[in-house]
Amino acid sequence: MSSIIRNMVPAEISNNGNGKSIFVIAEYGGKVIGTQALLLIILSQQGKEILSGKSEETLVDRDFRGQGVLKKLFRQMFRYC
């Protein structure tokens, strides 16, 4: 399964006011086969700020579904959190 993902590239996609969001892509044979983004969000609860996030842009090419691509995208993304 590890041979499916040849390259994962973290990149900043925006600065949404709460910090930099994280965007990770999976490539195979020069083709993007999966994407995952985490948008940082600051929540407020009882006067306290809590850093949170929202998953976005979760896509996996249909030919690669069921092969662990999304799991690897999430693992890579969490390394940058």
C-alpha distance (Angstrom), angle and dihedral (degrees) to the residues before:
residue distance angle dihedral
M1 . . .
S2 3.81 . .
S3 3.80 89.5 .
I4 3.82 89.9 64.9
I5 3.79 93.4 70.7
R6 3.77 110.0 57.9
N7 3.78 98.2 168.6
M8 3.79 137.4 10.8
V9 3.75 116.4 -169.2
P10 3.81 122.5 -166.6
A11 3.77 113.0 -154.0
E12 3.77 135.7 170.1
I13 3.78 109.0 -115.1
S14 3.76 99.6 -179.9
N15 3.74 148.1 -16.5
N16 3.78 100.8 -124.4
G17 3.80 96.3 -176.2
N18 3.80 92.5 -94.9
G19 3.77 95.1 69.5
K20 3.72 137.8 -76.3
S21 3.77 119.3 -34.0
I22 3.77 120.5 -137.2
F23 3.80 124.5 -127.7
V24 3.80 122.3 -176.2
I25 3.80 128.1 -174.8
A26 3.79 131.7 -166.7
E27 3.78 117.8 -147.2
Y28 3.78 132.1 -167.9
G29 3.77 123.0 -178.5
G30 3.80 91.8 -9.9
K31 3.82 91.4 -54.7
V32 3.80 125.3 113.0
I33 3.80 105.6 -120.9
G34 3.81 100.1 170.8
T35 3.79 144.1 15.1
Q36 3.79 135.8 -168.8
A37 3.80 131.4 176.6
L38 3.78 133.6 -171.6
L39 3.78 117.2 -157.2
L40 3.79 112.2 -159.2
I41 3.80 114.6 -130.6
I42 3.79 130.0 -174.9
L43 3.80 112.7 -144.4
S44 3.77 124.2 -164.3
Q45 3.79 120.6 -143.3
Q46 3.78 123.3 171.3
G47 3.79 90.6 -21.2
K48 3.80 94.7 -50.4
E49 3.79 123.8 114.1
I50 3.80 115.6 -132.7
L51 3.79 121.5 -168.1
S52 3.77 111.4 -134.3
G53 3.78 138.2 154.5
K54 3.77 143.8 -139.9
S55 3.79 124.5 -139.8
E56 3.82 113.6 -129.1
E57 3.80 140.3 164.0
T58 3.80 92.7 31.3
L59 3.79 104.2 170.6
V60 3.81 134.5 149.9
D61 3.80 124.3 -176.9
R62 3.81 108.5 -108.4
D63 3.81 91.3 -124.3
F64 3.82 90.0 60.6
R65 3.81 100.6 42.0
G66 3.78 117.2 122.7
Q67 3.81 92.0 28.3
G68 3.81 100.0 97.8
V69 3.81 97.8 -98.8
L70 3.82 94.9 131.6
K71 3.81 92.4 47.2
K72 3.80 89.7 53.3
L73 3.80 91.9 46.9
F74 3.81 90.8 53.7
R75 3.81 92.7 46.7
Q76 3.78 91.2 51.5
M77 3.82 92.3 45.9
F78 3.80 93.0 51.0
R79 3.81 90.1 55.4
Y80 3.79 87.4 68.5
C81 3.79 96.9 46.0
